[in-house]
Amino acid sequence: MTTAVCPLCHSDVIVDDEAYEHDLVTCANCMTDLEITSLTPLTLAALSEDESPA
Ligand SMILES: [Zn+2]
């Protein structure tokens, strides 16, 4: 288990060890869906609000 910092609320977000770039995780603090944009270093970015899931 590893963690990355939520770009919105700056709390730690748990990311699965077997996650890959472009996988999605949800911040447990602000419930925002985040995309893994880089693994080294582990970096998260908030998904665009324009792209609502179908
Ligand atoms: Zn957050």
mmCIF file of the protein (N, C-alpha, C, O) and its ligand, coordinates in Angstrom:
data_MODEL
# 
_entry.id   MODEL 
# 
loop_
_entity.id 
_entity.type 
_entity.pdbx_number_of_molecules 
1 polymer     1 
2 non-polymer 1 
# 
_entity_poly.entity_id                      1 
_entity_poly.type                           'polypeptide(L)' 
_entity_poly.nstd_linkage                   no 
_entity_poly.nstd_monomer                   no 
_entity_poly.pdbx_seq_one_letter_code       MTTAVCPLCHSDVIVDDEAYEHDLVTCANCMTDLEITSLTPLTLAALSEDESPA 
_entity_poly.pdbx_seq_one_letter_code_can   MTTAVCPLCHSDVIVDDEAYEHDLVTCANCMTDLEITSLTPLTLAALSEDESPA 
_entity_poly.pdbx_strand_id                 A 
# 
loop_
_entity_poly_seq.entity_id 
_entity_poly_seq.num 
_entity_poly_seq.mon_id 
_entity_poly_seq.hetero 
1 1  MET n 
1 2  THR n 
1 3  THR n 
1 4  ALA n 
1 5  VAL n 
1 6  CYS n 
1 7  PRO n 
1 8  LEU n 
1 9  CYS n 
1 10 HIS n 
1 11 SER n 
1 12 ASP n 
1 13 VAL n 
1 14 ILE n 
1 15 VAL n 
1 16 ASP n 
1 17 ASP n 
1 18 GLU n 
1 19 ALA n 
1 20 TYR n 
1 21 GLU n 
1 22 HIS n 
1 23 ASP n 
1 24 LEU n 
1 25 VAL n 
1 26 THR n 
1 27 CYS n 
1 28 ALA n 
1 29 ASN n 
1 30 CYS n 
1 31 MET n 
1 32 THR n 
1 33 ASP n 
1 34 LEU n 
1 35 GLU n 
1 36 ILE n 
1 37 THR n 
1 38 SER n 
1 39 LEU n 
1 40 THR n 
1 41 PRO n 
1 42 LEU n 
1 43 THR n 
1 44 LEU n 
1 45 ALA n 
1 46 ALA n 
1 47 LEU n 
1 48 SER n 
1 49 GLU n 
1 50 ASP n 
1 51 GLU n 
1 52 SER n 
1 53 PRO n 
1 54 ALA n 
# 
loop_
_struct_asym.id 
_struct_asym.entity_id 
A 1 
B 2 
# 
loop_
_chem_comp.id 
_chem_comp.type 
_chem_comp.mon_nstd_flag 
ALA 'L-peptide linking' y 
ASN 'L-peptide linking' y 
ASP 'L-peptide linking' y 
CYS 'L-peptide linking' y 
GLU 'L-peptide linking' y 
HIS 'L-peptide linking' y 
ILE 'L-peptide linking' y 
LEU 'L-peptide linking' y 
MET 'L-peptide linking' y 
PRO 'L-peptide linking' y 
SER 'L-peptide linking' y 
THR 'L-peptide linking' y 
TYR 'L-peptide linking' y 
VAL 'L-peptide linking' y 
ZN  non-polymer         . 
# 
_pdbx_entity_nonpoly.entity_id   2 
_pdbx_entity_nonpoly.name        ? 
_pdbx_entity_nonpoly.comp_id     ZN 
# 
_pdbx_nonpoly_scheme.asym_id         B 
_pdbx_nonpoly_scheme.entity_id       2 
_pdbx_nonpoly_scheme.mon_id          ZN 
_pdbx_nonpoly_scheme.ndb_seq_num     1 
_pdbx_nonpoly_scheme.pdb_seq_num     101 
_pdbx_nonpoly_scheme.auth_seq_num    101 
_pdbx_nonpoly_scheme.pdb_mon_id      ZN 
_pdbx_nonpoly_scheme.auth_mon_id     ZN 
_pdbx_nonpoly_scheme.pdb_strand_id   A 
_pdbx_nonpoly_scheme.pdb_ins_code    . 
# 
loop_
_atom_site.group_PDB 
_atom_site.id 
_atom_site.type_symbol 
_atom_site.label_atom_id 
_atom_site.label_alt_id 
_atom_site.label_comp_id 
_atom_site.label_asym_id 
_atom_site.label_entity_id 
_atom_site.label_seq_id 
_atom_site.pdbx_PDB_ins_code 
_atom_site.Cartn_x 
_atom_site.Cartn_y 
_atom_site.Cartn_z 
_atom_site.occupancy 
_atom_site.B_iso_or_equiv 
_atom_site.pdbx_formal_charge 
_atom_site.auth_seq_id 
_atom_site.auth_comp_id 
_atom_site.auth_asym_id 
_atom_site.auth_atom_id 
_atom_site.pdbx_PDB_model_num 
ATOM   1   N  N  . MET A 1 1  ? 0.854   -1.201 0.000   1.00 0.00 ? 1   MET A N  1 
ATOM   2   C  CA . MET A 1 1  ? 0.000   0.000  0.000   1.00 0.00 ? 1   MET A CA 1 
ATOM   3   C  C  . MET A 1 1  ? 0.884   1.242  0.000   1.00 0.00 ? 1   MET A C  1 
ATOM   4   O  O  . MET A 1 1  ? 1.869   1.327  0.734   1.00 0.00 ? 1   MET A O  1 
ATOM   5   N  N  . THR A 1 2  ? 0.514   2.185  -0.825  1.00 0.00 ? 2   THR A N  1 
ATOM   6   C  CA . THR A 1 2  ? 1.273   3.428  -0.882  1.00 0.00 ? 2   THR A CA 1 
ATOM   7   C  C  . THR A 1 2  ? 0.291   4.589  -0.940  1.00 0.00 ? 2   THR A C  1 
ATOM   8   O  O  . THR A 1 2  ? -0.900  4.390  -1.179  1.00 0.00 ? 2   THR A O  1 
ATOM   9   N  N  . THR A 1 3  ? 0.777   5.767  -0.729  1.00 0.00 ? 3   THR A N  1 
ATOM   10  C  CA . THR A 1 3  ? -0.116  6.918  -0.734  1.00 0.00 ? 3   THR A CA 1 
ATOM   11  C  C  . THR A 1 3  ? 0.441   8.029  -1.625  1.00 0.00 ? 3   THR A C  1 
ATOM   12  O  O  . THR A 1 3  ? 1.646   8.130  -1.854  1.00 0.00 ? 3   THR A O  1 
ATOM   13  N  N  . ALA A 1 4  ? -0.479  8.855  -2.117  1.00 0.00 ? 4   ALA A N  1 
ATOM   14  C  CA . ALA A 1 4  ? -0.109  10.049 -2.862  1.00 0.00 ? 4   ALA A CA 1 
ATOM   15  C  C  . ALA A 1 4  ? -0.933  11.197 -2.294  1.00 0.00 ? 4   ALA A C  1 
ATOM   16  O  O  . ALA A 1 4  ? -1.874  10.977 -1.532  1.00 0.00 ? 4   ALA A O  1 
ATOM   17  N  N  . VAL A 1 5  ? -0.585  12.391 -2.660  1.00 0.00 ? 5   VAL A N  1 
ATOM   18  C  CA . VAL A 1 5  ? -1.279  13.556 -2.110  1.00 0.00 ? 5   VAL A CA 1 
ATOM   19  C  C  . VAL A 1 5  ? -2.400  13.996 -3.044  1.00 0.00 ? 5   VAL A C  1 
ATOM   20  O  O  . VAL A 1 5  ? -2.195  14.180 -4.244  1.00 0.00 ? 5   VAL A O  1 
ATOM   21  N  N  . CYS A 1 6  ? -3.579  14.158 -2.474  1.00 0.00 ? 6   CYS A N  1 
ATOM   22  C  CA . CYS A 1 6  ? -4.715  14.665 -3.244  1.00 0.00 ? 6   CYS A CA 1 
ATOM   23  C  C  . CYS A 1 6  ? -4.430  16.105 -3.670  1.00 0.00 ? 6   CYS A C  1 
ATOM   24  O  O  . CYS A 1 6  ? -4.086  16.938 -2.832  1.00 0.00 ? 6   CYS A O  1 
ATOM   25  N  N  . PRO A 1 7  ? -4.571  16.412 -4.983  1.00 0.00 ? 7   PRO A N  1 
ATOM   26  C  CA . PRO A 1 7  ? -4.277  17.775 -5.457  1.00 0.00 ? 7   PRO A CA 1 
ATOM   27  C  C  . PRO A 1 7  ? -5.307  18.801 -4.993  1.00 0.00 ? 7   PRO A C  1 
ATOM   28  O  O  . PRO A 1 7  ? -5.056  20.004 -5.056  1.00 0.00 ? 7   PRO A O  1 
ATOM   29  N  N  . LEU A 1 8  ? -6.447  18.339 -4.534  1.00 0.00 ? 8   LEU A N  1 
ATOM   30  C  CA . LEU A 1 8  ? -7.496  19.270 -4.130  1.00 0.00 ? 8   LEU A CA 1 
ATOM   31  C  C  . LEU A 1 8  ? -7.463  19.576 -2.637  1.00 0.00 ? 8   LEU A C  1 
ATOM   32  O  O  . LEU A 1 8  ? -7.511  20.739 -2.235  1.00 0.00 ? 8   LEU A O  1 
ATOM   33  N  N  . CYS A 1 9  ? -7.380  18.531 -1.818  1.00 0.00 ? 9   CYS A N  1 
ATOM   34  C  CA . CYS A 1 9  ? -7.465  18.769 -0.372  1.00 0.00 ? 9   CYS A CA 1 
ATOM   35  C  C  . CYS A 1 9  ? -6.144  18.457 0.337   1.00 0.00 ? 9   CYS A C  1 
ATOM   36  O  O  . CYS A 1 9  ? -6.014  18.674 1.542   1.00 0.00 ? 9   CYS A O  1 
ATOM   37  N  N  . HIS A 1 10 ? -5.163  17.948 -0.420  1.00 0.00 ? 10  HIS A N  1 
ATOM   38  C  CA . HIS A 1 10 ? -3.813  17.716 0.105   1.00 0.00 ? 10  HIS A CA 1 
ATOM   39  C  C  . HIS A 1 10 ? -3.762  16.683 1.228   1.00 0.00 ? 10  HIS A C  1 
ATOM   40  O  O  . HIS A 1 10 ? -2.832  16.681 2.034   1.00 0.00 ? 10  HIS A O  1 
ATOM   41  N  N  . SER A 1 11 ? -4.756  15.816 1.275   1.00 0.00 ? 11  SER A N  1 
ATOM   42  C  CA . SER A 1 11 ? -4.675  14.708 2.217   1.00 0.00 ? 11  SER A CA 1 
ATOM   43  C  C  . SER A 1 11 ? -4.074  13.493 1.504   1.00 0.00 ? 11  SER A C  1 
ATOM   44  O  O  . SER A 1 11 ? -4.009  13.455 0.275   1.00 0.00 ? 11  SER A O  1 
ATOM   45  N  N  . ASP A 1 12 ? -3.640  12.513 2.278   1.00 0.00 ? 12  ASP A N  1 
ATOM   46  C  CA . ASP A 1 12 ? -3.067  11.317 1.680   1.00 0.00 ? 12  ASP A CA 1 
ATOM   47  C  C  . ASP A 1 12 ? -4.168  10.449 1.069   1.00 0.00 ? 12  ASP A C  1 
ATOM   48  O  O  . ASP A 1 12 ? -5.211  10.217 1.679   1.00 0.00 ? 12  ASP A O  1 
ATOM   49  N  N  . VAL A 1 13 ? -3.910  9.984  -0.132  1.00 0.00 ? 13  VAL A N  1 
ATOM   50  C  CA . VAL A 1 13 ? -4.833  9.098  -0.826  1.00 0.00 ? 13  VAL A CA 1 
ATOM   51  C  C  . VAL A 1 13 ? -4.146  7.747  -0.973  1.00 0.00 ? 13  VAL A C  1 
ATOM   52  O  O  . VAL A 1 13 ? -3.014  7.669  -1.450  1.00 0.00 ? 13  VAL A O  1 
ATOM   53  N  N  . ILE A 1 14 ? -4.831  6.687  -0.564  1.00 0.00 ? 14  ILE A N  1 
ATOM   54  C  CA . ILE A 1 14 ? -4.260  5.348  -0.666  1.00 0.00 ? 14  ILE A CA 1 
ATOM   55  C  C  . ILE A 1 14 ? -4.351  4.855  -2.103  1.00 0.00 ? 14  ILE A C  1 
ATOM   56  O  O  . ILE A 1 14 ? -5.419  4.871  -2.714  1.00 0.00 ? 14  ILE A O  1 
ATOM   57  N  N  . VAL A 1 15 ? -3.229  4.423  -2.624  1.00 0.00 ? 15  VAL A N  1 
ATOM   58  C  CA . VAL A 1 15 ? -3.172  3.914  -3.995  1.00 0.00 ? 15  VAL A CA 1 
ATOM   59  C  C  . VAL A 1 15 ? -2.669  2.468  -3.936  1.00 0.00 ? 15  VAL A C  1 
ATOM   60  O  O  . VAL A 1 15 ? -1.697  2.161  -3.247  1.00 0.00 ? 15  VAL A O  1 
ATOM   61  N  N  . ASP A 1 16 ? -3.339  1.608  -4.658  1.00 0.00 ? 16  ASP A N  1 
ATOM   62  C  CA . ASP A 1 16 ? -2.932  0.204  -4.679  1.00 0.00 ? 16  ASP A CA 1 
ATOM   63  C  C  . ASP A 1 16 ? -1.530  0.061  -5.258  1.00 0.00 ? 16  ASP A C  1 
ATOM   64  O  O  . ASP A 1 16 ? -1.154  0.768  -6.192  1.00 0.00 ? 16  ASP A O  1 
ATOM   65  N  N  . ASP A 1 17 ? -0.767  -0.861 -4.690  1.00 0.00 ? 17  ASP A N  1 
ATOM   66  C  CA . ASP A 1 17 ? 0.600   -1.081 -5.166  1.00 0.00 ? 17  ASP A CA 1 
ATOM   67  C  C  . ASP A 1 17 ? 0.645   -1.504 -6.627  1.00 0.00 ? 17  ASP A C  1 
ATOM   68  O  O  . ASP A 1 17 ? 1.638   -1.276 -7.318  1.00 0.00 ? 17  ASP A O  1 
ATOM   69  N  N  . GLU A 1 18 ? -0.435  -2.120 -7.090  1.00 0.00 ? 18  GLU A N  1 
ATOM   70  C  CA . GLU A 1 18 ? -0.441  -2.620 -8.466  1.00 0.00 ? 18  GLU A CA 1 
ATOM   71  C  C  . GLU A 1 18 ? -1.149  -1.664 -9.421  1.00 0.00 ? 18  GLU A C  1 
ATOM   72  O  O  . GLU A 1 18 ? -1.486  -2.045 -10.542 1.00 0.00 ? 18  GLU A O  1 
ATOM   73  N  N  . ALA A 1 19 ? -1.376  -0.435 -8.990  1.00 0.00 ? 19  ALA A N  1 
ATOM   74  C  CA . ALA A 1 19 ? -2.016  0.545  -9.857  1.00 0.00 ? 19  ALA A CA 1 
ATOM   75  C  C  . ALA A 1 19 ? -1.054  0.974  -10.961 1.00 0.00 ? 19  ALA A C  1 
ATOM   76  O  O  . ALA A 1 19 ? 0.166   0.925  -10.803 1.00 0.00 ? 19  ALA A O  1 
ATOM   77  N  N  . TYR A 1 20 ? -1.631  1.392  -12.071 1.00 0.00 ? 20  TYR A N  1 
ATOM   78  C  CA . TYR A 1 20 ? -0.845  1.857  -13.205 1.00 0.00 ? 20  TYR A CA 1 
ATOM   79  C  C  . TYR A 1 20 ? -1.204  3.300  -13.520 1.00 0.00 ? 20  TYR A C  1 
ATOM   80  O  O  . TYR A 1 20 ? -2.178  3.844  -13.001 1.00 0.00 ? 20  TYR A O  1 
ATOM   81  N  N  . GLU A 1 21 ? -0.398  3.907  -14.381 1.00 0.00 ? 21  GLU A N  1 
ATOM   82  C  CA . GLU A 1 21 ? -0.733  5.240  -14.864 1.00 0.00 ? 21  GLU A CA 1 
ATOM   83  C  C  . GLU A 1 21 ? -2.112  5.201  -15.508 1.00 0.00 ? 21  GLU A C  1 
ATOM   84  O  O  . GLU A 1 21 ? -2.470  4.239  -16.188 1.00 0.00 ? 21  GLU A O  1 
ATOM   85  N  N  . HIS A 1 22 ? -2.877  6.260  -15.284 1.00 0.00 ? 22  HIS A N  1 
ATOM   86  C  CA . HIS A 1 22 ? -4.222  6.453  -15.824 1.00 0.00 ? 22  HIS A CA 1 
ATOM   87  C  C  . HIS A 1 22 ? -5.266  5.626  -15.084 1.00 0.00 ? 22  HIS A C  1 
ATOM   88  O  O  . HIS A 1 22 ? -6.443  5.665  -15.444 1.00 0.00 ? 22  HIS A O  1 
ATOM   89  N  N  . ASP A 1 23 ? -4.863  4.879  -14.058 1.00 0.00 ? 23  ASP A N  1 
ATOM   90  C  CA . ASP A 1 23 ? -5.872  4.265  -13.210 1.00 0.00 ? 23  ASP A CA 1 
ATOM   91  C  C  . ASP A 1 23 ? -6.553  5.363  -12.393 1.00 0.00 ? 23  ASP A C  1 
ATOM   92  O  O  . ASP A 1 23 ? -6.003  6.447  -12.199 1.00 0.00 ? 23  ASP A O  1 
ATOM   93  N  N  . LEU A 1 24 ? -7.758  5.057  -11.920 1.00 0.00 ? 24  LEU A N  1 
ATOM   94  C  CA . LEU A 1 24 ? -8.510  6.034  -11.145 1.00 0.00 ? 24  LEU A CA 1 
ATOM   95  C  C  . LEU A 1 24 ? -8.561  5.612  -9.686  1.00 0.00 ? 24  LEU A C  1 
ATOM   96  O  O  . LEU A 1 24 ? -8.711  4.433  -9.365  1.00 0.00 ? 24  LEU A O  1 
ATOM   97  N  N  . VAL A 1 25 ? -8.433  6.597  -8.812  1.00 0.00 ? 25  VAL A N  1 
ATOM   98  C  CA . VAL A 1 25 ? -8.592  6.372  -7.381  1.00 0.00 ? 25  VAL A CA 1 
ATOM   99  C  C  . VAL A 1 25 ? -9.521  7.454  -6.857  1.00 0.00 ? 25  VAL A C  1 
ATOM   100 O  O  . VAL A 1 25 ? -9.691  8.493  -7.494  1.00 0.00 ? 25  VAL A O  1 
ATOM   101 N  N  . THR A 1 26 ? -10.115 7.217  -5.714  1.00 0.00 ? 26  THR A N  1 
ATOM   102 C  CA . THR A 1 26 ? -11.002 8.208  -5.123  1.00 0.00 ? 26  THR A CA 1 
ATOM   103 C  C  . THR A 1 26 ? -10.420 8.683  -3.805  1.00 0.00 ? 26  THR A C  1 
ATOM   104 O  O  . THR A 1 26 ? -10.052 7.876  -2.952  1.00 0.00 ? 26  THR A O  1 
ATOM   105 N  N  . CYS A 1 27 ? -10.340 9.972  -3.645  1.00 0.00 ? 27  CYS A N  1 
ATOM   106 C  CA . CYS A 1 27 ? -9.866  10.539 -2.394  1.00 0.00 ? 27  CYS A CA 1 
ATOM   107 C  C  . CYS A 1 27 ? -10.904 10.280 -1.303  1.00 0.00 ? 27  CYS A C  1 
ATOM   108 O  O  . CYS A 1 27 ? -12.070 10.648 -1.451  1.00 0.00 ? 27  CYS A O  1 
ATOM   109 N  N  . ALA A 1 28 ? -10.485 9.652  -0.220  1.00 0.00 ? 28  ALA A N  1 
ATOM   110 C  CA . ALA A 1 28 ? -11.419 9.328  0.854   1.00 0.00 ? 28  ALA A CA 1 
ATOM   111 C  C  . ALA A 1 28 ? -11.840 10.562 1.629   1.00 0.00 ? 28  ALA A C  1 
ATOM   112 O  O  . ALA A 1 28 ? -12.844 10.533 2.340   1.00 0.00 ? 28  ALA A O  1 
ATOM   113 N  N  . ASN A 1 29 ? -11.092 11.638 1.503   1.00 0.00 ? 29  ASN A N  1 
ATOM   114 C  CA . ASN A 1 29 ? -11.391 12.852 2.258   1.00 0.00 ? 29  ASN A CA 1 
ATOM   115 C  C  . ASN A 1 29 ? -12.404 13.740 1.539   1.00 0.00 ? 29  ASN A C  1 
ATOM   116 O  O  . ASN A 1 29 ? -13.388 14.169 2.142   1.00 0.00 ? 29  ASN A O  1 
ATOM   117 N  N  . CYS A 1 30 ? -12.169 14.021 0.247   1.00 0.00 ? 30  CYS A N  1 
ATOM   118 C  CA . CYS A 1 30 ? -13.060 14.933 -0.481  1.00 0.00 ? 30  CYS A CA 1 
ATOM   119 C  C  . CYS A 1 30 ? -13.888 14.206 -1.530  1.00 0.00 ? 30  CYS A C  1 
ATOM   120 O  O  . CYS A 1 30 ? -14.694 14.824 -2.226  1.00 0.00 ? 30  CYS A O  1 
ATOM   121 N  N  . MET A 1 31 ? -13.690 12.870 -1.649  1.00 0.00 ? 31  MET A N  1 
ATOM   122 C  CA . MET A 1 31 ? -14.476 12.018 -2.547  1.00 0.00 ? 31  MET A CA 1 
ATOM   123 C  C  . MET A 1 31 ? -14.335 12.407 -4.018  1.00 0.00 ? 31  MET A C  1 
ATOM   124 O  O  . MET A 1 31 ? -15.217 12.118 -4.828  1.00 0.00 ? 31  MET A O  1 
ATOM   125 N  N  . THR A 1 32 ? -13.238 13.055 -4.358  1.00 0.00 ? 32  THR A N  1 
ATOM   126 C  CA . THR A 1 32 ? -12.996 13.400 -5.754  1.00 0.00 ? 32  THR A CA 1 
ATOM   127 C  C  . THR A 1 32 ? -12.330 12.233 -6.471  1.00 0.00 ? 32  THR A C  1 
ATOM   128 O  O  . THR A 1 32 ? -11.439 11.584 -5.924  1.00 0.00 ? 32  THR A O  1 
ATOM   129 N  N  . ASP A 1 33 ? -12.771 11.968 -7.703  1.00 0.00 ? 33  ASP A N  1 
ATOM   130 C  CA . ASP A 1 33 ? -12.108 10.964 -8.515  1.00 0.00 ? 33  ASP A CA 1 
ATOM   131 C  C  . ASP A 1 33 ? -10.810 11.541 -9.066  1.00 0.00 ? 33  ASP A C  1 
ATOM   132 O  O  . ASP A 1 33 ? -10.787 12.632 -9.635  1.00 0.00 ? 33  ASP A O  1 
ATOM   133 N  N  . LEU A 1 34 ? -9.733  10.784 -8.885  1.00 0.00 ? 34  LEU A N  1 
ATOM   134 C  CA . LEU A 1 34 ? -8.417  11.246 -9.290  1.00 0.00 ? 34  LEU A CA 1 
ATOM   135 C  C  . LEU A 1 34 ? -7.780  10.241 -10.229 1.00 0.00 ? 34  LEU A C  1 
ATOM   136 O  O  . LEU A 1 34 ? -7.972  9.033  -10.088 1.00 0.00 ? 34  LEU A O  1 
ATOM   137 N  N  . GLU A 1 35 ? -7.015  10.752 -11.193 1.00 0.00 ? 35  GLU A N  1 
ATOM   138 C  CA . GLU A 1 35 ? -6.306  9.884  -12.126 1.00 0.00 ? 35  GLU A CA 1 
ATOM   139 C  C  . GLU A 1 35 ? -4.831  9.874  -11.771 1.00 0.00 ? 35  GLU A C  1 
ATOM   140 O  O  . GLU A 1 35 ? -4.250  10.913 -11.457 1.00 0.00 ? 35  GLU A O  1 
ATOM   141 N  N  . ILE A 1 36 ? -4.228  8.691  -11.823 1.00 0.00 ? 36  ILE A N  1 
ATOM   142 C  CA . ILE A 1 36 ? -2.788  8.584  -11.623 1.00 0.00 ? 36  ILE A CA 1 
ATOM   143 C  C  . ILE A 1 36 ? -2.106  9.055  -12.908 1.00 0.00 ? 36  ILE A C  1 
ATOM   144 O  O  . ILE A 1 36 ? -2.229  8.422  -13.957 1.00 0.00 ? 36  ILE A O  1 
ATOM   145 N  N  . THR A 1 37 ? -1.398  10.155 -12.814 1.00 0.00 ? 37  THR A N  1 
ATOM   146 C  CA . THR A 1 37 ? -0.749  10.706 -14.001 1.00 0.00 ? 37  THR A CA 1 
ATOM   147 C  C  . THR A 1 37 ? 0.707   10.303 -14.089 1.00 0.00 ? 37  THR A C  1 
ATOM   148 O  O  . THR A 1 37 ? 1.313   10.406 -15.156 1.00 0.00 ? 37  THR A O  1 
ATOM   149 N  N  . SER A 1 38 ? 1.282   9.843  -12.982 1.00 0.00 ? 38  SER A N  1 
ATOM   150 C  CA . SER A 1 38 ? 2.671   9.410  -12.973 1.00 0.00 ? 38  SER A CA 1 
ATOM   151 C  C  . SER A 1 38 ? 2.868   8.458  -11.806 1.00 0.00 ? 38  SER A C  1 
ATOM   152 O  O  . SER A 1 38 ? 2.245   8.609  -10.755 1.00 0.00 ? 38  SER A O  1 
ATOM   153 N  N  . LEU A 1 39 ? 3.745   7.471  -12.003 1.00 0.00 ? 39  LEU A N  1 
ATOM   154 C  CA . LEU A 1 39 ? 4.022   6.520  -10.922 1.00 0.00 ? 39  LEU A CA 1 
ATOM   155 C  C  . LEU A 1 39 ? 5.288   6.884  -10.162 1.00 0.00 ? 39  LEU A C  1 
ATOM   156 O  O  . LEU A 1 39 ? 5.414   6.564  -8.980  1.00 0.00 ? 39  LEU A O  1 
ATOM   157 N  N  . THR A 1 40 ? 6.218   7.542  -10.820 1.00 0.00 ? 40  THR A N  1 
ATOM   158 C  CA . THR A 1 40 ? 7.476   7.915  -10.167 1.00 0.00 ? 40  THR A CA 1 
ATOM   159 C  C  . THR A 1 40 ? 7.808   9.364  -10.477 1.00 0.00 ? 40  THR A C  1 
ATOM   160 O  O  . THR A 1 40 ? 8.347   9.634  -11.551 1.00 0.00 ? 40  THR A O  1 
ATOM   161 N  N  . PRO A 1 41 ? 7.519   10.300 -9.606  1.00 0.00 ? 41  PRO A N  1 
ATOM   162 C  CA . PRO A 1 41 ? 6.836   10.081 -8.330  1.00 0.00 ? 41  PRO A CA 1 
ATOM   163 C  C  . PRO A 1 41 ? 5.339   9.884  -8.535  1.00 0.00 ? 41  PRO A C  1 
ATOM   164 O  O  . PRO A 1 41 ? 4.782   10.281 -9.558  1.00 0.00 ? 41  PRO A O  1 
ATOM   165 N  N  . LEU A 1 42 ? 4.710   9.276  -7.565  1.00 0.00 ? 42  LEU A N  1 
ATOM   166 C  CA . LEU A 1 42 ? 3.278   9.031  -7.654  1.00 0.00 ? 42  LEU A CA 1 
ATOM   167 C  C  . LEU A 1 42 ? 2.531   10.359 -7.620  1.00 0.00 ? 42  LEU A C  1 
ATOM   168 O  O  . LEU A 1 42 ? 2.589   11.102 -6.640  1.00 0.00 ? 42  LEU A O  1 
ATOM   169 N  N  . THR A 1 43 ? 1.824   10.641 -8.722  1.00 0.00 ? 43  THR A N  1 
ATOM   170 C  CA . THR A 1 43 ? 1.160   11.932 -8.866  1.00 0.00 ? 43  THR A CA 1 
ATOM   171 C  C  . THR A 1 43 ? -0.293  11.724 -9.273  1.00 0.00 ? 43  THR A C  1 
ATOM   172 O  O  . THR A 1 43 ? -0.600  10.899 -10.133 1.00 0.00 ? 43  THR A O  1 
ATOM   173 N  N  . LEU A 1 44 ? -1.173  12.478 -8.647  1.00 0.00 ? 44  LEU A N  1 
ATOM   174 C  CA . LEU A 1 44 ? -2.593  12.390 -8.940  1.00 0.00 ? 44  LEU A CA 1 
ATOM   175 C  C  . LEU A 1 44 ? -3.097  13.703 -9.501  1.00 0.00 ? 44  LEU A C  1 
ATOM   176 O  O  . LEU A 1 44 ? -2.603  14.775 -9.151  1.00 0.00 ? 44  LEU A O  1 
ATOM   177 N  N  . ALA A 1 45 ? -4.107  13.607 -10.395 1.00 0.00 ? 45  ALA A N  1 
ATOM   178 C  CA . ALA A 1 45 ? -4.737  14.802 -10.937 1.00 0.00 ? 45  ALA A CA 1 
ATOM   179 C  C  . ALA A 1 45 ? -6.247  14.608 -10.910 1.00 0.00 ? 45  ALA A C  1 
ATOM   180 O  O  . ALA A 1 45 ? -6.740  13.508 -11.158 1.00 0.00 ? 45  ALA A O  1 
ATOM   181 N  N  . ALA A 1 46 ? -6.967  15.657 -10.615 1.00 0.00 ? 46  ALA A N  1 
ATOM   182 C  CA . ALA A 1 46 ? -8.429  15.576 -10.593 1.00 0.00 ? 46  ALA A CA 1 
ATOM   183 C  C  . ALA A 1 46 ? -8.950  15.414 -12.008 1.00 0.00 ? 46  ALA A C  1 
ATOM   184 O  O  . ALA A 1 46 ? -8.446  16.035 -12.944 1.00 0.00 ? 46  ALA A O  1 
ATOM   185 N  N  . LEU A 1 47 ? -9.955  14.580 -12.153 1.00 0.00 ? 47  LEU A N  1 
ATOM   186 C  CA . LEU A 1 47 ? -10.574 14.416 -13.458 1.00 0.00 ? 47  LEU A CA 1 
ATOM   187 C  C  . LEU A 1 47 ? -11.326 15.692 -13.829 1.00 0.00 ? 47  LEU A C  1 
ATOM   188 O  O  . LEU A 1 47 ? -11.826 16.423 -12.974 1.00 0.00 ? 47  LEU A O  1 
ATOM   189 N  N  . SER A 1 48 ? -11.385 15.928 -15.145 1.00 0.00 ? 48  SER A N  1 
ATOM   190 C  CA . SER A 1 48 ? -12.126 17.082 -15.616 1.00 0.00 ? 48  SER A CA 1 
ATOM   191 C  C  . SER A 1 48 ? -13.602 16.929 -15.277 1.00 0.00 ? 48  SER A C  1 
ATOM   192 O  O  . SER A 1 48 ? -14.188 15.869 -15.498 1.00 0.00 ? 48  SER A O  1 
ATOM   193 N  N  . GLU A 1 49 ? -14.201 17.985 -14.743 1.00 0.00 ? 49  GLU A N  1 
ATOM   194 C  CA . GLU A 1 49 ? -15.615 17.913 -14.390 1.00 0.00 ? 49  GLU A CA 1 
ATOM   195 C  C  . GLU A 1 49 ? -16.498 17.896 -15.623 1.00 0.00 ? 49  GLU A C  1 
ATOM   196 O  O  . GLU A 1 49 ? -17.692 17.610 -15.530 1.00 0.00 ? 49  GLU A O  1 
ATOM   197 N  N  . ASP A 1 50 ? -15.923 18.200 -16.773 1.00 0.00 ? 50  ASP A N  1 
ATOM   198 C  CA . ASP A 1 50 ? -16.706 18.205 -18.001 1.00 0.00 ? 50  ASP A CA 1 
ATOM   199 C  C  . ASP A 1 50 ? -17.019 16.790 -18.487 1.00 0.00 ? 50  ASP A C  1 
ATOM   200 O  O  . ASP A 1 50 ? -17.966 16.572 -19.244 1.00 0.00 ? 50  ASP A O  1 
ATOM   201 N  N  . GLU A 1 51 ? -16.215 15.846 -18.043 1.00 0.00 ? 51  GLU A N  1 
ATOM   202 C  CA . GLU A 1 51 ? -16.354 14.491 -18.553 1.00 0.00 ? 51  GLU A CA 1 
ATOM   203 C  C  . GLU A 1 51 ? -17.156 13.631 -17.583 1.00 0.00 ? 51  GLU A C  1 
ATOM   204 O  O  . GLU A 1 51 ? -16.584 12.883 -16.790 1.00 0.00 ? 51  GLU A O  1 
ATOM   205 N  N  . SER A 1 52 ? -18.449 13.737 -17.647 1.00 0.00 ? 52  SER A N  1 
ATOM   206 C  CA . SER A 1 52 ? -19.306 12.937 -16.795 1.00 0.00 ? 52  SER A CA 1 
ATOM   207 C  C  . SER A 1 52 ? -19.366 11.511 -17.320 1.00 0.00 ? 52  SER A C  1 
ATOM   208 O  O  . SER A 1 52 ? -19.489 11.301 -18.527 1.00 0.00 ? 52  SER A O  1 
ATOM   209 N  N  . PRO A 1 53 ? -19.284 10.549 -16.446 1.00 0.00 ? 53  PRO A N  1 
ATOM   210 C  CA . PRO A 1 53 ? -19.404 9.159  -16.912 1.00 0.00 ? 53  PRO A CA 1 
ATOM   211 C  C  . PRO A 1 53 ? -20.791 8.890  -17.472 1.00 0.00 ? 53  PRO A C  1 
ATOM   212 O  O  . PRO A 1 53 ? -21.786 9.393  -16.951 1.00 0.00 ? 53  PRO A O  1 
ATOM   213 N  N  . ALA A 1 54 ? -20.850 8.114  -18.511 1.00 0.00 ? 54  ALA A N  1 
ATOM   214 C  CA . ALA A 1 54 ? -22.121 7.841  -19.178 1.00 0.00 ? 54  ALA A CA 1 
ATOM   215 C  C  . ALA A 1 54 ? -23.003 6.956  -18.304 1.00 0.00 ? 54  ALA A C  1 
ATOM   216 O  O  . ALA A 1 54 ? -24.118 6.616  -18.698 1.00 0.00 ? 54  ALA A O  1 
HETATM 217 ZN ZN . ZN  B 2 .  ? -9.024  15.050 -1.618  1.00 0.00 2 101 ZN  A ZN 1 
# 
